[in-house]
Amino acid sequence: MLKDTGQEVRRYSAHTDSVTDLTFDPTGNYLLTTSLDSSMIMWDVERAQVMHRFLGHQGPITSVVISRDGDTAVTGSEDMTLRIWELNSGSETRRMRFYVNEVTSVAVSPEGRTAVVAGQNDSFVLWDLAGGQETRRFCGHPGGRLAVRFSRRGERIASSGTDGRVIIWDTETATPLMELRGHDDIVTSIDFAVDGQTMLTGSWDGTIILWDIETGRQLRRLIGHQDRVLTAVFTADGRGVLSGSNDGIIIFWDVETGEEIRRFTSTHSPITSIAASPNGHRFIAGSNDGLVRQWELTTGEEINRFVGHRSSVTTVALTPDGATALSGSRDRSLILWDIESGALIYRFEGHEDVVTSVAFIRGGLQAISGSRDRTVRVWRTLSLNTLVEWTYSNRYIPPLDCERQAQYRIEVLCSATAEAVIQTNRS
């Protein structure tokens, strides 16, 4: 349109759906437009002619920017990719897939420095928790609803999805090491035993499989649930397995024999998540009735009920000392609990959709959560006063030898030599 008259000068028509964004090159001679039809078009401004159509995105293109030199353009799309194009040739030079789908699983490395985040697509990412940056991407696991878990030493990551497969990855190189097949439905749970050699997987097919992760061999299959297995974990010593199912039953298994030791059946509501205590005597379980329950492992007695969520509990975790629990829920909140009293310590709110995964980091001083709102958040679990008290009681002051006592002019003398050094420093 002409600025002075408002008259339409020319019309650019070639897209088959709505135009979403446009930009001129630095010279003003060319125009780039993007559309819901998944294409980008480069136009000759003066003649209103299509110079090139850029194809490749698998979803609507939502934005486009052009480089200062006018040689390249970058497009963003609902297919979760960012693509870089060479305008002269029309070729795609680089593609970056970004993790923007709902978060289904979060796991923290043993040393607590990195987290692995998975969701409703075929890839998952490794995040540096201190810097908040993606450091590595693992691609090639078809099917959504990925679950992920670090091995005990953190050198491997296991992933599972809707296709029933489990893939073992090298953490450092992001390359697949082994593929395990044995389940006939979605694999919902992964856990590694303390020996570092044994892994379990739980599935919607109602079974739990124990694997030797060095050879990929099935050790045994645990059969007993009448419905989908939603959660399964090893006990602290690695000699037992706890599994929860859509049938509302928790089963305690003997790893060596594969036999049931005990059943826990105080609720008919699906068991969504289990965390075993570090001392090996108790465990907690979250369920669809919105409750977290604590059980005595050896007697089968229900010890405590934690009441506070307004909807289904989706995930639970325990601090390394077993004194505090954290639960996430469909009500979009996280709750911190005192294990001994069952008291609600604090409710964390901020997620805009279902909380799908929680874990403690930094020895329980912080927690990390993933949600269907497509975010991963880190929370401080202690109040500032408690944090100061913890720091004071856990501080480490190294002993000072005679030389350092002399260096810092401490009056307590270790020897005549140290005394001489101090006298020299004073003079």
Secondary structure, DSSP 8 states (H G I E B T S, - for coil): --TTT----------SS-EEEEEE-TTSSEEEEEETTS-EEEEETTTTEEEEEE---SS-EEEEEE-TTSSEEEEEETTSEEEEEETTTTEEEEEEE---S-EEEEEE-TTSSEEEEEESSSEEEEEETTTTEEEEEEE---SSS-EEEE-SSSSEEEEE-TTS-EEEEETTT--EEEEE---SS-EEEEEE-TTSSEEEEEETTSEEEEEETTTTEEEEEEE--SS-EEEEEE-TTSSEEEEEETTS-EEEEETTT--EEEEE-S--S-EEEEEE-TTSSEEEEEETTS-EEEEETTT--EEEEE---SS-EEEEEE-TTSSEEEEEETTSEEEEEETTT--EEEEEE--SS-EEEEEEEGGGTEEEEEETTS-EEEEE-S-HHHHHHHHHHH-------HHHHHHTT-SS-SSHHHHHHHHHHH-
